[in-house]
C-alpha cells in the first residue's frame, strides 16, 4: 500500500496476542534491533537503508498536525511489517505470492512513477534510495494480504491475520516501542502517517501512492 504508515488503525484488534516483550530481553542481545517470533532483525539490517543525513525530521501528518519522523525507527517498522505480512500470507490459501505477483502489485501501487521518482521521496529525508524498494514491497505485501483476507473497507481482517500468527514482537528501546494496534513503532507523541507519501483509493485492493512532482 504506499508509504509512511499506509495502514491506519481503523479497527482495534480485541485480545491481540502480539506482545511487546520486556526491552531488556532485546537490548541484551548486542546488535539486535528487534525479534519477530524467532527471527532477529539486526541493527545492521536497519542501518543499510540510512545515510549519515538520516536524522529525525518534522512533516505534516495526514490529519494536518505536525509530527516528527525518526528514520531509523521507520525502517525497522517496515522490516517488522514485512516479516509479519509474509508470514500471514504464507498461512492463506495460495501461500506466499510469487515474485511476479508481488511485482504486479508494486506496479499498480506506483502507477508509472519512475524508480528515481520513488527514491526521491526517501533520499530527501536521509534514507538510501534502496529503501524505496523495501517499503514498496512492504506495501505490496500488505495489499495482497488485504485481498486474501477480505480487508476491503477496513483493516480489521489484516489485524486478525497478524494476531492469529501468535508471534511476539520484541523491540530494542533504542527504536521505540511496538504498537500492535497500528503495527508500527511509537517514538513520540506525534506518531502516525506523514502526508508526503500517501495513498488514494477506497479499498485496500485499489490504492496507489501520490508521487510528489518536485
N, C-alpha and C positions, 0 to 999 in steps of 0.2 A: 504494500500500500504506500506510498510516498515516504516522506522522511520526517525526522524530528517529531517523534511521537505521533505516529499515524493513528495508533489505537487509542480511542477515547474511552474512558471508563463509563460506558452508557448503562451498564448494569452491574451491580455488585454480585460477587460470587459468594453465596452463603456457604459457610463451612469450608472455606478454601483450605487446602492442605499444603499449599506452597508456603513454607515457613521460613522466616529469616532467622537463621541459627545464630548463636552467640558469636559476636565478632571475633572473640579470641580464637575460636576454632579455625577461622580462616586466616587471621593475621599471624597465627603461629607458624604457618607454612610460608617461609620466605619466598617471595616472588609470586605468590598466588593472589590473583585479583578476585576470583570467585570460584565456587564449586557448585555445579548443577548436577544433582544426583551424585554420581561417582566421577563425573568429568570435570577436570580442572581447567580453568582459564587463567593463563599466566599474565603477569604484568607486561611481559614482552609481547604477548598477543595483542594487548591494548596499544602499547607504545608504537608498534609498527604502523599504525594508522595516524600518528600525530607528528607534527613538526615542532621545532623549537618555538614557534609562534603560537602554539596552542595554549591559550590562556582563557580563563572564564570571561565571557562577554555578555553584554546585555542586548536583548532583542525584544520585540513586541510579541506577546503571546497571541494565540488565536482569539482570545477574549478581548484583546486590546490592551491588556495590562503589561507593564514592563516585567521582564524576568531575566534571570541570569542562567546561562547555559555553561556547564562545565564539560569541555570536550572529552576529557579522559573518562568521565562517568557516562557520557553519552555513548562513547564507543563500547564500553563494557555492557551497557544496556542492549545494544544491538547484538553483541556476541551472545549474551544470555538468551535473548529472544530467538535468535537463530537456532540455538540448541533446543529450546522448548518447542518451537514451531516444527522443527524437523522431527522430533520425537513424537509429537502429537500426530503429524501427518503419517508417520510410519504405522500408527495404530488404526488409521482409517482404511476404508476399502480402497484398494489401489496402491497403498503404501506410499513411500516417498516418491514424489513425482520425478520423472526423467529430466535430464538436463534440457532437453528440447522443450518440454512443457514449462519448465521454470523460465527458460529464455523467452518463450512466447508471452508469459505473464509479465516479465520485465519489460518487454517491448510495448505491451499495452499500457503499462504504467508511465513510461517515458514519453509516449505519444510523439515519437520522432525527434526528440531532443538529442543533440549530438553528445558524444562522450565528454567533449570539452565543456559543453553547457552544464551537464550533470555534475562534473567535477568542480566547476567554478562555485557551485553552491556551497561546497565544503572547504575548498582551499582558501577562500577569502576569510575563513574563520580559524585557520590553523590546522585543519585536517589535511592529511595527504589525499591526493586525488584517488588513490586506490580505495579509500573508504566509501566512495560513491557506489562502487560495485557491491560492497558488502551490505550497505544499507539498502540498496535496491533489491538485492537477493532477499534480505530480511523482509522487505515489504511484499515481494512476490510470494514468499512462503506464507506470510500472514494471509494474503488474499486467497491463495489456493486452499489454505486450511478453512478459511471462512466459507468458501464454496462447498467444501467437503462436509462441513458440519451444519450448513444451512444458516449461517450468520448473514442474513440479507438486510436486516433493518437495525440490528443492534449487535453488540459484541458478546452477549451472554453465552452463546454456544462456544465461542472461542475460549472464554474463561473456563467453561465447563470441561472442554477437551484438555486444557492445561491442568486443571485440577485433578482430572482422572489419571494423570500420569503419576501422581503421588511422588513427585520429585522435589526434595528440599533444595532451596537456593540459599547458599551462604555467600555473603559478600564482605570483602575487606572494608573496614571502616574508612579506609583512605578514599574510597569511592562514593560513600553514602550508604543508604540502606535500601534494601529491596522492598518494593511495594507490590504485593501480589494482586492488589485490587486494580492496578493500572499496568502491571507487567513492565515496570520501569523503576529506575533508581531515583530516589529522592535525595536531593543535595541541598535543598534550601526551601524557603517559604514560597518561592515563585516557580515551583516545579510545573511542568506541563509541556505543551507543544508550542514551539516557536512558530511564527507565522511565515517565515521566509521560505519554507518549503511546505506546501500544503497539498491537500487532495481535493479534487472535485468529484462529484458523483453521489448518487443517492444510496448506493449499496456497496457492500464490501467487494462484490464481484465486478464493479464497474467504476473504478477510481483511477485517477492519474495525477501526478504531481504538477504543480504550476511552476514552470521554469522561469526564473527572473530573466528579463530581457537585457538587463545591464551586464 
